[in-house]
Amino acid sequence: MDNIKVKLSTGKEIEVNEDVVRILNKYARTQLTLEGLAAELNLSSWEEAYELVKVVPSWVMWTPLQVMRRAK
């Protein structure tokens, strides 16, 4: 998987690598809140986490990490 770079309105740039995908998978499949997502990704607030969720393609959150690794 090629890493995707996402720039948030706050100016923060996030590289969507395997660690971030793992956390986004957890967010999509569990009851992890936006506050929890922000804490796990070291974002400053749930607003940044919400913006990240809006910008990242949905297939990234729902495709298991193992499948993405095989697609390399």
C-alpha positions as CSV (number, residue, x, y, z in Angstrom):
1,M,0.0,0.0,0.0
2,D,1.3,3.4,-0.9
3,N,1.1,5.8,2.0
4,I,-1.5,8.5,1.6
5,K,-0.8,11.9,3.1
6,V,-3.7,13.9,4.4
7,K,-3.5,17.6,5.3
8,L,-6.0,18.8,7.9
9,S,-7.4,22.3,8.0
10,T,-5.2,23.0,11.1
11,G,-2.1,22.5,8.9
12,K,-1.2,19.2,10.5
13,E,-0.2,16.6,7.9
14,I,-0.9,12.9,8.6
15,E,0.7,10.0,6.8
16,V,-1.7,7.1,6.5
17,N,0.7,4.3,7.1
18,E,0.1,0.8,8.6
19,D,-0.1,2.0,12.1
20,V,-2.8,4.6,11.2
21,V,-4.7,2.1,9.1
22,R,-4.7,-0.3,12.1
23,I,-6.2,2.4,14.3
24,L,-8.7,3.4,11.6
25,N,-9.8,-0.3,11.2
26,K,-10.3,-0.4,15.0
27,Y,-12.4,2.8,14.8
28,A,-14.6,1.5,12.0
29,R,-15.2,-1.9,13.6
30,T,-15.6,-1.0,17.3
31,Q,-17.2,1.6,19.5
32,L,-14.0,3.7,19.6
33,T,-15.1,7.3,19.9
34,L,-13.7,10.3,18.0
35,E,-12.1,11.3,21.3
36,G,-10.5,7.9,21.5
37,L,-9.4,8.1,17.9
38,A,-7.8,11.5,18.5
39,A,-6.0,10.2,21.5
40,E,-4.6,7.1,19.7
41,L,-3.5,9.2,16.7
42,N,-2.1,12.0,18.9
43,L,-4.4,14.6,17.4
44,S,-5.4,17.7,19.4
45,S,-9.2,17.2,19.4
46,W,-12.1,15.1,18.2
47,E,-12.6,17.8,15.5
48,E,-9.3,16.8,13.9
49,A,-10.2,13.1,14.1
50,Y,-13.6,13.8,12.5
51,E,-11.9,15.7,9.7
52,L,-9.5,12.8,9.1
53,V,-12.3,10.4,9.0
54,K,-14.1,12.6,6.4
55,V,-11.0,12.9,4.2
56,V,-9.6,9.4,4.3
57,P,-11.2,7.1,1.7
58,S,-13.7,4.8,3.4
59,W,-12.1,1.7,1.8
60,V,-8.9,2.4,3.9
61,M,-10.9,2.1,7.1
62,W,-12.8,-1.1,6.1
63,T,-10.1,-3.1,4.3
64,P,-8.3,-5.3,6.7
65,L,-4.6,-4.5,7.1
66,Q,-3.6,-8.1,6.0
67,V,-5.4,-7.6,2.7
68,M,-3.6,-4.3,2.1
69,R,-0.2,-5.9,2.9
70,R,-0.9,-8.5,0.2
71,A,-1.8,-5.9,-2.3
72,K,1.6,-4.3,-2.2
